[in-house]
Amino acid sequence: MLHTRIFPFNPLGTNCTVLWEDGARACILADPGMSSDDESASVLDFLSGKGFSIEAILLTHGHFDHVWGVEKLLERFPSVPVYMHPADKGILLDGGSVFKGMQSFKMLRHSFSTVDIADGQVLTLGGTDWKVIHTPGHTPGSVCFYSAGNNLLLSGDTLFAGSIGRTDLVGGDYDQLMSSIREKLLTLPGGTDVIPGHGQPTSIAREGMYNPFLQPFNEPDPDWDAQDGIPVHGI
């Protein structure tokens, strides 16, 4: 059985997710966005209390609020591989300059090494298979990690509960994001649980039914004849 623990970190509330199987001595971490020593200590204390080492760090994309704590983890676990899509290497090296209007955030240039991943690749970590789903739109290298055996998707900033990722930053593309969600995420089983990069967990079925950004309100109805007008009931 796969267990999860979500830590919302930094002023932007980035979800850092710790995942481990029953009886495991190691875990994986997704999007470690710890921006302070206290936040880093909370994760390290949790790992120590469980007796865990870290087998891998997964990055859904290269934005600074999702990678803030990587170096701190590598100080304790220096040999841990950090998986990220190569299309976001420029964003990673550029630190937070894509958020240059937000002067309250410290702008970091990250130099840690990453392991390239690709769409469709399967990572076997801690006894769990994670399929890499490349979902460009929020950033060119945005990915989601999908465990079919556990009905779980780590969606990063591609899909949120009731919302979608922003596309007004460097490398963002709204049409690409919508295609990624509709063609690659909404086609997953409806019972798939979703842990997004920010906010509350949700499910594929819930977002397909209720997410206002994903409703076909702006798509033409091929069966509707404009000359017939709009039927009004109850009058």
SULVEN-V365036 format. One record per backbone hydrogen bond with DSSP energy under -1.0 kcal/mol. CO is the residue of the C=O (numbers start at 0). NH is the residue of the N-H. If there is no record, write none. Layout:
BEGIN
<<CO,NH> <CO,NH>>
END
This chain:
BEGIN
<<0,21> <2,19> <4,17> <6,15> <8,13> <9,12> <13,8> <15,6> <16,29> <17,4> <18,27> <19,2> <20,23> <24,52> <26,54> <27,18> <28,57> <29,16> <30,32> <31,68> <35,39> <36,40> <37,41> <38,42> <39,43> <40,44> <41,45> <42,46> <43,47> <44,48> <45,49> <46,51> <52,26> <55,28> <56,82> <57,30> <59,142> <62,65> <63,67> <66,69> <68,72> <69,73> <70,74> <72,76> <76,79> <80,56> <81,114> <82,58> <84,87> <85,88> <87,91> <88,92> <89,93> <91,94> <91,109> <93,96> <95,98> <96,99> <98,101> <100,102> <101,104> <114,83> <117,120> <120,131> <122,129> <124,127> <127,124> <129,122> <130,145> <131,119> <132,143> <136,172> <138,136> <138,141> <141,134> <143,132> <144,153> <145,130> <146,151> <150,192> <151,146> <152,194> <153,144> <154,157> <155,196> <157,164> <162,159> <168,171> <172,176> <173,177> <174,178> <175,179> <176,180> <177,181> <178,182> <179,183> <180,184> <180,185> <184,187> <188,191> <189,204> <191,203> <192,152> <193,201> <194,154> <196,14> <201,193> <202,206> <203,207> <204,208> <205,209> <206,210> <210,213> <215,218> <220,223> <224,227> <225,228>>
END
